[in-house]
Amino acid sequence: MRFLTADYLFPLYRNPIKEGVLQISDEGKVIDIIDHRSKIDFKKLEIYEGILCPGFINAHCHLELSFLKGEIDKGTKLVTFINTIRKKRNNYSQEDILKSIEHAEIEMKKNGIVAVGDICNNLDTIIQKKKGNLQYYNFVEFFQIFKEKEEETFLKIKEIQKKFIESKLKATIVPHSPYTVSTEMMGKISKNINSQNELISIHVEESKSEIELFKNKKGALYDWLNNIGANPQIWFKRNSSRAVVKELNFKKLMLVHNTFSKKVDFEENYYCVCPKANLYIEKTLPNFSIFNPKKLCVGTDSLASNNKLCILEEILEIQKNTDYDINSILKIASKNGAEALGFTELGTFSKGKKPGVNLVQYKNNKLQNQIKVLA
């Protein structure tokens, strides 16, 4: 039994509590919240400076790309970034890839992350995930711009999904983005979903060239797709990324990046931002004012587009660029991601949950870049 207390306790299902106490079992399960440390025998207390909050949820990651850390220049823009990944992906040994995955997971745990929404194009991460160090929602990604390869690719990712599920790991087939999936395959992906509790994640409006592709049939993304002989059905009769998302005809969505979005069309769904990756690739940030903070999640993206897998550093960017209070920012980092990904035991300090406990430093009512995992 442990009694943890700090300057403030952020349960995230109720208001913050000054010098509140979190009572947890030795295994980390929440037993109770006590309104003030004076109500507990002083000898039983673990007293810390800073704030206590639930473990963080990395709502969008590409763990399998961890071997590309530092391999892609900053500010390359999206098309060059994608091309570089495609060129470099096969230049590494399986041993190096697996080691990088293991090290990246260790880094996430150290940075207070307890669960991950992870994009998967292969089974490279499955060995590490089966160890159960973190919880994962595996988004098995359909990415195919050539019409003649669509069916083959779909069968391949169906097999990947099956392997994850057989390993008792959550897995859903999802489209990569509006510009890499045809209308026909969007329909097929939607039909493959068999539960309203499943979530579809999709990259949306990550670059200006994506908007130009659909709106004006021009730009860097259009040139790239056209020049390599991609299926023109991807862009020909579509006029916006948002229109493509509607083809999924699915209730539970998480739209990722939204770097160049001007409005939010899907009020009932979740949005995920990856600020440091946006700065890495496009040197810009989303317009945070368009989001409902109650439906906003945060991710790190991959080590191909980030120097760290650290949700605290991501929310510090949000703090710097919004007027959200600390409680709202911590909900973005924990509660909202847990709700979106369906991790019912995570996200808040509600009784019976086992959400992890992070100690974060703060100064002048602002979060600081210092974290310690307490449970």
Buried (B, 14 or more C-beta within 10 A) or exposed (E): EBBBBBBBBBBBBBEBBEBBBBBBEEEBBBBEBBEEBEEBEEEEBEEBEBBBBBBBBBBBBBBBBBBBBEBBEEEBBBBBBBEBBEEBBEEBEEEEBBBBBBBBBEBBBEBBBBBBBBBBBBBBBBEBBEEEBBBBBBBBBBBBBEBEEBEEBBEBBEEBBEBBBEBEBBBBBBBBBBBBBBBEBBBBBBEBBEEEEBBBBBBBBBBBBBBBBBBEBEBBBBBBBBEEEBBEBBBEEBEBBBEBBEBBEBBBBBBBBBBBBEEBBBEEBBBBBBBBBBBBBBEBBBBBEEBEBEBBBBBBBBBBBBEBBBBBBBBBBBBEBBEBEBBBBBBBBBBBBBBBBBBEBBBBBBEEBBBBBBBBBBEEEEBBEEBEBBB
